Amino acid sequence: MSPDEILEILMAGNKRFVENKRTNPNVSFARLTEVATGQNPFASIVSCADSRVPVEIIFDRGLGDLFVIREAGNITTPEEIGSIEFGTLVLGSKVLMVLGHENCGVVKASMDGKPVPGQIGSIIAAIKPGVEAAKGQPGNPVENAVKANVFQQIKILNSSPVISQLVK
């Protein structure tokens, strides 16, 4: 499949999800047996860890279809980039998508700028450049920050020699 065909499949699956007409492809025990010995996902998707955004469900896909990297705020730190490089270079995903979502709590926390405990601050720091880029734009500030964060993460991914070579 070409990247354009894959994107069409993803968008058609999302349309079915939105219209509550999911077909639930590739979720059978037979499919599990089929992919148990190896995987060839057609898309790699960087998504937020938010429990309201289960990637396979919102794109109406099943076992072995997607290589999903979930991290709060859909950030791309070195470990996530390594996973993405694996999904694209080693496993052969032809589409790489960074998926933001409405009302992202960690984006809102980054916008608030309040102190946070533990390692949450490292996630906030990775989102901050996108939040800063969105300041002053017309429209919904959270929506703008979510979108700017997606573009910031894409910029980071494009700095990977592995990913930039695959894009070429």
One Martini backbone bead per residue (centre of mass of N, CA, C, O) as a GRO file, in nm:
protein
  168
    1MET     BB    1   0.099   0.034   0.017
    2SER     BB    2   0.045   0.353   0.018
    3PRO     BB    3   0.039   0.630   0.202
    4ASP     BB    4  -0.233   0.731   0.088
    5GLU     BB    5  -0.392   0.468   0.139
    6ILE     BB    6  -0.346   0.460   0.443
    7LEU     BB    7  -0.478   0.729   0.510
    8GLU     BB    8  -0.755   0.646   0.403
    9ILE     BB    9  -0.798   0.415   0.605
   10LEU     BB   10  -0.782   0.586   0.860
   11MET     BB   11  -1.009   0.791   0.789
   12ALA     BB   12  -1.233   0.580   0.751
   13GLY     BB   13  -1.217   0.469   1.039
   14ASN     BB   14  -1.282   0.739   1.178
   15LYS     BB   15  -1.556   0.775   1.050
   16ARG     BB   16  -1.683   0.522   1.170
   17PHE     BB   17  -1.645   0.605   1.460
   18VAL     BB   18  -1.807   0.873   1.455
   19GLU     BB   19  -2.069   0.704   1.329
   20ASN     BB   20  -2.097   0.426   1.474
   21LYS     BB   21  -1.946   0.200   1.233
   22ARG     BB   22  -1.782  -0.024   1.321
   23THR     BB   23  -1.588  -0.327   1.210
   24ASN     BB   24  -1.347  -0.462   1.353
   25PRO     BB   25  -1.073  -0.527   1.236
   26ASN     BB   26  -0.847  -0.759   1.333
   27VAL     BB   27  -0.985  -0.914   1.627
   28SER     BB   28  -0.923  -1.200   1.608
   29PHE     BB   29  -0.780  -1.496   1.688
   30ALA     BB   30  -0.664  -1.545   1.408
   31ARG     BB   31  -0.505  -1.280   1.399
   32LEU     BB   32  -0.331  -1.334   1.645
   33THR     BB   33  -0.193  -1.581   1.522
   34GLU     BB   34  -0.081  -1.439   1.269
   35VAL     BB   35   0.094  -1.209   1.449
   36ALA     BB   36   0.272  -1.373   1.657
   37THR     BB   37   0.542  -1.400   1.458
   38GLY     BB   38   0.466  -1.103   1.341
   39GLN     BB   39   0.514  -0.760   1.221
   40ASN     BB   40   0.326  -0.517   0.980
   41PRO     BB   41   0.276  -0.220   1.014
   42PHE     BB   42   0.137   0.058   0.829
   43ALA     BB   43   0.145   0.234   1.104
   44SER     BB   44   0.271   0.512   1.290
   45ILE     BB   45   0.167   0.630   1.624
   46VAL     BB   46   0.161   0.931   1.796
   47SER     BB   47   0.026   0.941   2.125
   48CYS     BB   48  -0.163   0.986   2.375
   49ALA     BB   49  -0.228   0.841   2.698
   50ASP     BB   50  -0.508   0.897   2.687
   51SER     BB   51  -0.797   0.708   2.758
   52ARG     BB   52  -0.975   0.869   2.521
   53VAL     BB   53  -0.731   0.767   2.291
   54PRO     BB   54  -0.777   0.488   2.123
   55VAL     BB   55  -0.637   0.425   1.834
   56GLU     BB   56  -0.767   0.161   1.725
   57ILE     BB   57  -1.056   0.270   1.765
   58ILE     BB   58  -1.051   0.557   1.610
   59PHE     BB   59  -0.948   0.373   1.337
   60ASP     BB   60  -1.059   0.089   1.306
   61ARG     BB   61  -0.849  -0.131   1.424
   62GLY     BB   62  -0.606  -0.393   1.468
   63LEU     BB   63  -0.409  -0.641   1.481
   64GLY     BB   64  -0.100  -0.525   1.341
   65ASP     BB   65  -0.160  -0.234   1.207
   66LEU     BB   66  -0.036  -0.071   1.459
   67PHE     BB   67   0.222   0.151   1.578
   68VAL     BB   68   0.214   0.250   1.918
   69ILE     BB   69   0.292   0.567   2.075
   70ARG     BB   70   0.245   0.640   2.422
   71GLU     BB   71   0.232   0.981   2.545
   72ALA     BB   72   0.213   1.234   2.721
   73GLY     BB   73   0.158   1.472   2.475
   74ASN     BB   74   0.294   1.343   2.228
   75ILE     BB   75   0.597   1.293   2.274
   76THR     BB   76   0.962   1.322   2.154
   77THR     BB   77   1.177   1.144   2.288
   78PRO     BB   78   1.433   0.933   2.258
   79GLU     BB   79   1.259   0.677   2.314
   80GLU     BB   80   1.036   0.737   2.110
   81ILE     BB   81   1.212   0.764   1.863
   82GLY     BB   82   1.316   0.475   1.871
   83SER     BB   83   1.038   0.347   1.829
   84ILE     BB   84   0.978   0.488   1.559
   85GLU     BB   85   1.220   0.378   1.407
   86PHE     BB   86   1.131   0.085   1.436
   87GLY     BB   87   0.849   0.107   1.297
   88THR     BB   88   0.972   0.211   1.023
   89LEU     BB   89   1.242   0.065   0.957
   90VAL     BB   90   1.189  -0.232   1.062
   91LEU     BB   91   0.861  -0.271   1.013
   92GLY     BB   92   0.751  -0.060   0.769
   93SER     BB   93   0.612   0.191   0.806
   94LYS     BB   94   0.450   0.440   0.586
   95VAL     BB   95   0.318   0.588   0.836
   96LEU     BB   96   0.348   0.901   1.022
   97MET     BB   97   0.180   0.997   1.325
   98VAL     BB   98   0.068   1.288   1.498
   99LEU     BB   99  -0.159   1.282   1.784
  100GLY     BB  100  -0.383   1.495   1.883
  101HIS     BB  101  -0.610   1.643   2.139
  102GLU     BB  102  -0.863   1.735   2.303
  103ASN     BB  103  -0.816   1.841   2.617
  104CYS     BB  104  -0.521   1.831   2.709
  105GLY     BB  105  -0.393   1.809   3.020
  106VAL     BB  106  -0.080   1.857   2.973
  107VAL     BB  107  -0.113   2.113   2.812
  108LYS     BB  108  -0.260   2.271   3.027
  109ALA     BB  109  -0.033   2.246   3.238
  110SER     BB  110   0.175   2.398   3.065
  111MET     BB  111   0.012   2.664   3.055
  112ASP     BB  112  -0.004   2.719   3.366
  113GLY     BB  113   0.294   2.677   3.516
  114LYS     BB  114   0.282   2.486   3.741
  115PRO     BB  115   0.386   2.297   3.971
  116VAL     BB  116   0.520   1.958   3.956
  117PRO     BB  117   0.554   1.637   4.020
  118GLY     BB  118   0.814   1.471   3.951
  119GLN     BB  119   0.828   1.377   3.599
  120ILE     BB  120   0.620   1.574   3.473
  121GLY     BB  121   0.816   1.808   3.396
  122SER     BB  122   0.937   1.669   3.140
  123ILE     BB  123   0.677   1.690   2.976
  124ILE     BB  124   0.628   1.990   2.995
  125ALA     BB  125   0.898   2.073   2.861
  126ALA     BB  126   0.828   1.932   2.579
  127ILE     BB  127   0.565   2.129   2.536
  128LYS     BB  128   0.644   2.433   2.566
  129PRO     BB  129   0.719   2.520   2.273
  130GLY     BB  130   0.426   2.497   2.167
  131VAL     BB  131   0.295   2.690   2.364
  132GLU     BB  132   0.464   2.938   2.283
  133ALA     BB  133   0.383   2.935   1.975
  134ALA     BB  134   0.061   2.986   2.048
  135LYS     BB  135   0.086   3.253   2.146
  136GLY     BB  136  -0.156   3.494   2.033
  137GLN     BB  137  -0.350   3.332   1.889
  138PRO     BB  138  -0.624   3.282   1.737
  139GLY     BB  139  -0.851   3.141   1.945
  140ASN     BB  140  -0.807   2.850   2.101
  141PRO     BB  141  -0.553   2.798   2.318
  142VAL     BB  142  -0.553   2.487   2.348
  143GLU     BB  143  -0.579   2.410   2.053
  144ASN     BB  144  -0.326   2.560   1.963
  145ALA     BB  145  -0.127   2.403   2.148
  146VAL     BB  146  -0.178   2.123   2.039
  147LYS     BB  147  -0.094   2.184   1.748
  148ALA     BB  148   0.189   2.298   1.810
  149ASN     BB  149   0.291   2.036   1.940
  150VAL     BB  150   0.276   1.860   1.694
  151PHE     BB  151   0.476   2.030   1.524
  152GLN     BB  152   0.711   2.001   1.722
  153GLN     BB  153   0.733   1.689   1.704
  154ILE     BB  154   0.788   1.679   1.402
  155LYS     BB  155   1.048   1.838   1.411
  156ILE     BB  156   1.197   1.635   1.584
  157LEU     BB  157   1.165   1.391   1.394
  158ASN     BB  158   1.317   1.532   1.149
  159SER     BB  159   1.602   1.512   1.315
  160SER     BB  160   1.607   1.228   1.241
  161PRO     BB  161   1.798   1.043   1.037
  162VAL     BB  162   1.607   0.810   0.990
  163ILE     BB  163   1.343   0.962   0.924
  164SER     BB  164   1.447   1.161   0.709
  165GLN     BB  165   1.528   0.934   0.511
  166LEU     BB  166   1.244   0.809   0.479
  167VAL     BB  167   1.108   1.060   0.368
  168LYS     BB  168   1.299   1.072   0.112
   0.00000   0.00000   0.00000
